[in-house]
């Protein structure tokens, strides 16, 4: 299989794959991926969409309504939030923060996008207490199964999460002094 076919196959098998993940999975240089992606786009063999600061690739027949949601689930924190909600049921934000070990700002960032993608919903109860729940369980499970990140991508997501946590802690230290 030549390089262009490998790129096209990776996109078909991994809808919403982003540029860096494509490069890592195929062990190609940036220029090689750019060249073949450009040729495949011109030939109408793949589509390109930008979501959440990353460029994602899809087969042309991949559902346009689902693309943004799949792109969101390519982020480990979003997948983790959805997984915890599927496992534990409706949860309060503080429970999610404790369970996942993430900053409140990270939780809110990903929750807002998961809500925008109609995967989760927030409910306000007595005393204005917020509970977060999965909107459509079967769709959430189906989409999580579709998105299988590579090991390097999980490591990049974890580094980003760690870095966000350090920034959050540093920001809190400044507020207290």
RAUR-V640237 format. One record per backbone hydrogen bond with DSSP energy under -0.5 kcal/mol. CO is the residue of the C=O (numbers start at 1). NH is the residue of the N-H. E is the energy in kcal/mol with one decimal. If there is no record, write none. Layout:
{{CO/NH/E} {CO/NH/E}}
This chain:
{{2/6/-2.2} {3/7/-2.3} {4/8/-2.5} {5/9/-2.6} {6/10/-2.4} {7/11/-2.1} {8/12/-2.3} {9/13/-2.7} {10/14/-1.3} {14/17/-1.9} {17/57/-2.4} {18/22/-2.6} {19/23/-2.6} {20/24/-2.6} {21/25/-3.0} {22/26/-1.9} {23/27/-0.8} {23/28/-1.9} {29/33/-2.1} {30/34/-2.9} {31/35/-2.6} {32/36/-2.4} {33/37/-2.9} {34/38/-2.4} {35/39/-2.0} {36/40/-2.6} {37/41/-2.8} {38/42/-2.3} {39/43/-1.8} {40/45/-2.7} {40/46/-0.9} {41/44/-1.5} {47/58/-2.2} {49/51/-0.5} {49/56/-3.7} {51/54/-1.8} {54/51/-2.4} {54/56/-0.5} {55/19/-1.3} {56/49/-2.8} {57/16/-2.2} {57/17/-0.7} {58/47/-3.2} {59/62/-2.2} {63/66/-1.3} {63/67/-0.8} {66/70/-2.4} {67/71/-2.5} {68/72/-2.1} {69/73/-2.1} {70/74/-0.6} {71/74/-1.0} {72/75/-1.7} {75/79/-2.2} {76/80/-3.0} {77/81/-2.6} {78/82/-2.3} {79/83/-2.7} {80/84/-2.7} {81/85/-2.3} {82/86/-2.3} {83/87/-2.3} {84/88/-3.4} {85/89/-1.9} {91/132/-3.7} {92/95/-0.7} {92/96/-1.8} {93/97/-2.6} {94/98/-2.2} {95/99/-2.5} {96/100/-2.5} {97/101/-1.9} {97/102/-1.1} {103/107/-2.3} {104/108/-2.9} {105/109/-2.3} {106/110/-2.4} {107/111/-3.2} {108/112/-2.6} {109/113/-1.4} {110/114/-2.6} {111/115/-2.7} {112/116/-2.2} {113/117/-1.9} {114/119/-2.8} {114/120/-1.1} {115/118/-1.7} {119/135/-3.1} {119/136/-0.6} {121/133/-2.5} {123/125/-0.5} {123/131/-2.5} {125/128/-1.8} {126/129/-1.0} {129/125/-3.0} {131/123/-3.1} {132/91/-2.6} {133/121/-2.7} {136/140/-2.4} {137/141/-2.5} {138/142/-2.3} {139/143/-2.6} {140/144/-2.3} {141/145/-2.1} {142/146/-1.3} {143/147/-1.4} {146/148/-0.8} {147/149/-0.6} {150/154/-2.0} {151/155/-2.0} {152/156/-2.3} {153/157/-2.4} {154/158/-2.2} {155/159/-2.4} {156/160/-2.4} {157/161/-2.4} {158/162/-2.6} {159/163/-2.9} {160/164/-2.6} {161/165/-2.2} {162/166/-2.2} {163/167/-2.5} {164/168/-2.4} {165/169/-2.6} {166/170/-2.7} {167/171/-2.4} {168/172/-2.1} {169/173/-2.1} {170/174/-1.8} {171/175/-1.5} {172/176/-1.5} {173/177/-1.1}}
